Amino acid sequence: MRKIINSTYISLDGVIEEPHLWPPSTGDDDGTGLKIQTELLESCDAVLMGRRTYEGFAPVWPTRSGDPYSDRINTMRKYVVSSTLRDPEWNNTTVIADDPVEAIRRLKGEPGEHMVQYGFGPLSHAMMEAGLLDELRLWVHPLFVGNRAPEGLIYREGSSSIFEHRDTVTLTSGIVVLTYDAKS
């Protein structure tokens, strides 16, 4: 069965919201982070997103090309869970408007490669509670963002799951990538 792999940027104070607006890391970037992200994307054949992540990605990625990551994300299948999005403009995008847990359960049962999900909002928590989230990659940025509403934090009331640590990669930028497998 296909795996669902969540890849999320998070600050030391638990903020997940708007990582593109965070200050840059203090260390030099040697390209390892991009290599890890590209390898993850190349091991998958679909991207899962909530509406907010889609709204952040859709205006940016279609304008980029010529590198393995951009070319891959722009051509692969994308699924967006939303009750309000009707006509997605990003190519190969399908909107899941009804019962996302059952729709994702069906997708997970289909033949194919793994699926990647970016961001960690209500969709991630629903998948986690339904036992659909198989792997969690937290990209811990060495900074405090501060002053975020609860929806901007990884924590949500009611969610509970146990994960087992599998790997740690420390990037030259100071970001630490923690990989966890969901425990059955």
N, C-alpha and C positions, 0 to 999 in steps of 0.2 A: 504494500500500500504506500502511496505517496506520503511524504512528510510535509507538514507545514512548519516553516522556519520563520520566526519573527526576528527582525533585525531593527534594533531601536537605539537611538542616541539618547543618553541620559546624563544629567549633571550630577555632581556629588550630593546636591540637595534634592534629588529625585525629580527634577523638572524634565519633561519630555517635549514640551511645547516650543515651537519655533526655533529649532536648533540652528537654522540658517542665520539667525540674528545674534547668536551667542558670540562672545569674543573669540578670536582664534586661539588655538592652543599655543603654549609658549615654546615648545620644542620644534625642531626642524622636521618636516615630513619627508620620509625617504620613499614614499610610494607604496609601502606595505599595506596600508589601510585600503587604498584603492584596489590593490591586488586581491585582498580578502573579499571585498565587496563584489568585484568582478567575478571571481571564482564562485561565489555564492549564486550570483545571478545566472551564470552559465550552467549551474547544476539544476536550475529550475526551468520550468516552461510556462509558468504563470505567476502573476503578481496579484496579491489580494490587498485591497485598500478600503479604508473607511472614506467617507465623503471628504472629511477635512484633509486627509493625506492626498487624496486625488486632487483636490483644489490647489494644493501646494505643488504637486508634481506636474499636472497637466499643462500649465503655462510654460514650464521650464524645459522638460525633457524633449518634447518635439522640436525645439529650436536647436538642439545639439545633435551632432553626428560626427563620425570620423574616428571614434574611439570605441573599443569593445563594449564598455558599459553602456554608453548612450545608444549605440546601434542595437544592442540586445534588448534593452528595456523598451525601446520604441517599436520593435517588431514582435515582441511576445504578447501572449494573451494577458489581458488585465481584467480583473473583476472588482467592481466597486460596490460596496454595500451602502445603499442610500434610499431613503423614502422620498427624497426631493429631486435628485438628479434625474433628468429625463433623456437628454440627448448628449451623451458624452462626445466630445470632439476629438479626443486622443484615439488614434487608430487602435483597432483590436480590443476595444473596451466594451464590456458587458456590465450592465447595472443589475445588481441583485436587490430587488425591492421588497420581496416577501420572504419571510422566515430565513434569515441568513444562515443560521446554524444548520438547518436541513440542506440548504443549497450547497454550503461548503462541505458538508458531510458527503454529499453526492459527488462533488468535484474531487474530493480526496479519494473516493473509491474508484474513480475512473483511471484507466491506464495512463501513464505519463511520468514525467519527471516530478521532482518536488515543486512546492509552491512557496514563494517568499511573501512575507507580509511586512510592510514598513510602518513604523509608528506603533504606539501602544495606547489605544483608546478603548471605547466601548466594544468595538468589534473584537479586539484582542481578549478582553475580559470574557466576553460571551464564548469565544472559542476555547479559552482556558477552562471555563466552567463546564463546557460540554466535552472536554477531553480531546479536543481537536488540535491543540497546539503541541507540537512535538519537540521543538527546539527553540531556545531563546538565546539570542546574542545581544548582550547589552554592551554598547560602546560608551564606556564611562569616561566622560570629559572631565578634566581636572579643574573644575570651576564651580562656583555657586552662582546660580542665576538669580534666585530670590524673587519675592513678591509675585507668586503665581496663584491663581485660583485653583481649587481642587481638581478641576478638569485638565489643568496643565501639568499635573503630577502623575506619576505612574500608578500610584495607589488609588484604588477605588473601593468604597465600602462594599463588603460582601464577597469579594474575590478571594479564593484560597486555593493554592496548589503547591505541590512540592516538586522541586527540580533538583537534579543531581549535577554537580559541577563536572564538566568534561575537559575544558581547555581554557587557558589564559594566554593572551598575546599582548605584550606591552609594546606599543608603537613609539617611535622616536619622538612623536609629537606630544607624548605624555598621556595619550588616550590608552585605556586598557580595554581590550575586547574580552569579555567573559562569555563563555559558551556553556549553556546548561541544557540537559535533556530532561523532558518531563518524566516524572516517575509515574508508573501505572498504578 
